[in-house]
Amino acid sequence: MQQGDTGGFGRALKRGALTGLIVAVAAALALGAYSVTQGGLPGVGSSDPDSALIMLGVPDENGDLVAQAILRVDGIGTDAPTTFSVDPTSSVTIVGTSFGHLRDAYAFGGGARVAEAYSRLYGDTLPYVDFGPAALEYVVAESGGIELRIPADMSVFDGEQLSTFTSGPARLNAGEVRAVLNGSAYLTLEERRALLSEVERALVRLCAEYPGGIEAAIERGEITSDLSRDGVHALRGACAQLR
């Protein structure tokens, strides 16, 4: 929210410009890494992972990219993989910033930065698969939308338009997914958990059934990951069992 005095406004502009510069530099570094590694960002690079993080990065109510949902998949390569919901609002220091939640790390380097913050928070260094806005748009274009069960009637205003949702199953476009996630802050705790569980199940389905396969999507740059191609294939197999 803007300050009432011009000094505060100027400081806000400077902070915004600095944040924008940091994000731009991080994006440039990520793009360079992607070019070198042909689709995988530098990191664990495992071809035989036991566990991995899957996350969804979309803009929050302020338009900032955040990790709205984070899911840990364990038991990859076994007959009984499992999932564990990671709280995106977990408190963690994001080095070099004033932000303090796990989901905020996304704006400063995408999935790689979230995985790094997760490692410091929980002590596990895990590879990741990051479904960002481009992946969401692609899925909507190719499959007609993202299927979610809305836990309660919702009305969400994003500053420009009001979106209303009726409880029950729905097929949502990218903008509607964003609206529902941002509107979850006004649901009851039980309803928020139910919605997050729905989004996590959608991430599992995306990993298993992404149009054309997530391996090809990583090579095109729609999805980022620090897993090798074999590692992504193993994760996709685990998600196929979980869907």
N, C-alpha and C positions, 0 to 999 in steps of 0.2 A: 504494500500500500504506500502511496506517495506521501512524503512529509509535507506539512503545511508551509514550511519556510523554504526559501530558495537555496539556502546553504545545504539543508538536508536533501533537497532535490538534486543538487550538484553532486553531493556525495553518493547518492543513489546511482546517478548516471555513471560516476567513475567506477563504482562497484560493479555495475552492470557491464560496463565496457571491459573491465578486467576479467570478469567471469566469461564474457563472450570470447575474449582473447584466449583464455585458458582452454575453453571448449574447442575453439578453432585449432589451436596447436595440437590438442589431444587427437582431434579428428584427423589432422594431417599426418601425425605419427602413425595412427592406426591404419590409415589408407596406405602409407608407405610399407608398413609391415605386411599388410594384406597382399600388396603387389609382389613382395619378395616371397611370401610363403604360399601364394596361390590359394588364398581362402582361409588360412588359419592365422590368427593373431599369435604373437609369441607368448609362451607360457609353459604349461605342463606338457602339451603336445603328446599326450599319451595315446597309444594305439590299443591299449588293453586296460581301460579304466575300470576301477571297482565302483566309483561313484562320480557323479557330475552334477552341476547346477544347470537348470534351465530357467531362463528369465524372460519376462516381457517388459520391454521399455517403451513407454508411450508418454506423451505430455501430461503433466498434472494440471490442476485448475489454474495455475499461473502460466502455463505454457512451457514449463521447464521439463525436459526429458528426465524421467525417473524410472527406476525398476518397480513397476506396479505390482508384480508378482514374481516370487522366486521359489523355485521348487528344487529340492535335492532328490536325486534318484540314486538309490543304493542297490547293490547286488547285481550290477550290470554283468552280463555274461553268465548269470546263474539261471536256474529254473524258477526262481521266486524273487524277482526284483521288487523293491518297495520304494515308496516315496515319503518324503518328510517336508512339511510346509515350513518355509523360512519366513519369519516376520520381516517384511520390508522396512518396518519402522524401528527395528532394533537400533539402539544407540551405539554409535561407533565413530571414532575420530577419522575424518577423511583428510589426510595429510595435505597441507597447503590450502585448505579451505576453512570456512567458518560453519560448514554444514555438519550435522551430527547424526544423520540416520543412514542406515545401510542403503536404502533406495536412492539417496541423493548422490551416491558415488557414481551412478550411471552417467550423469551429466559431464563428468570429468574423465571419460575414457571408456564408456559403454560397459559391456559385460566384463571386460578385463579388469576394470577398476572395481566393480562390484565383487568379483571373485577375490581380488586382493584384499578388500575390506572384510569380506567374509572370513578369509584366512586369519586375519588378525583378531577377529571377533571370536571365532570358534576353534582356531588352532588347526584347521584342516585346509590344505592347499588343494583345491579341486579344479578340474577343467570345467569349461562352461559352454553352453550354447545360448546365444542371445538373439531372441526374436524382437527386432525393433520395428519402427513404423513402416519401413519398406516391406518387411515380411508380412505385416498385417495387411497392408494395402494389396499385396500380391495375392494373398489367400482369398481376400474378399473378391478380387477381380476374377480369380480362377474358380472359386468354389461358391460364390454367391453370399458369403458371410461367415461369421463365427457363431457357432451354436452355444448358447448359455441358458441356464435356467435362472431367471430373475427371482430372487427370494421374496421380494415385496414390491408393491407399487412404488414407483419412483418418479420424481420430477426434478430435472437437473437443468440449471441455467448456467451457461458458460460465458455470460457477458454479452452474447450476441443472440442466442436463441434458446428457447426452452424445449427440452426433450422430455417426453413422458414415456414411461415403460410400465407395462402391466405384469404382475407376477406370473411366473410360468415360463415355459420354454420359449426361446426367441432366437431368431437368426439376425445378427447385428453386423452392420458395416463398421469400418474402422473408427469413424467418429462416434458411433453409438457405443462401441466398446470403451472408448476413452470416457464418454459421459457417464456410463454406468460405474466405471471404476472410481471416477472422481466423486460421484454421488454416493458412493459407499460410506463416506465419512458421516453421512446423516442417517445411516441405518443403525439398528440395534447391534450390539456386539454379536449376538447369535446370527443375525442376518448378514453381517459383514463377513463372518467366518464362512457362512454358507456360500456367499458370492465368491470369496477368494478360493474356496474349494472347487467351485465350478470353473473358474479361470485356470486353475492348476490342471484340472482334468482336460481343459481345452489345450493347454500347452503339451500335455502328453499326447493328445491326438495329433496336434500339429507336428510334433517330432516324429510320430509314426507314419502320418499320412500326408505330409506336406506335398503339394502338387509338384510332381517331377522329382521328389526326394530332397531331403535337406542337404545331402552331399552336394548335389548340383547347385542348390541355392547358396551354399557357402562359397562355392567356386565363382558364382555370379556376384557375390557381395551382398545379397539380400539378407543373409544371416551371417553372423560372425561366431567363430568358435576357435579355441586353441587346441581342440582335439585333432588328431590325424584323421584321414579319411576312414581308416579301419576303426578308429575309436568312435567316430560319428556313427558308423554302420552298427557297431555294438550297442551304442546308446539307442539308436532307432529300433533295434531288435528288442531291447528291454521295454521301450515304450509301447511297442506293438503287443507285448504281453500284458501291459498294464491298462491299456485303453478300455 
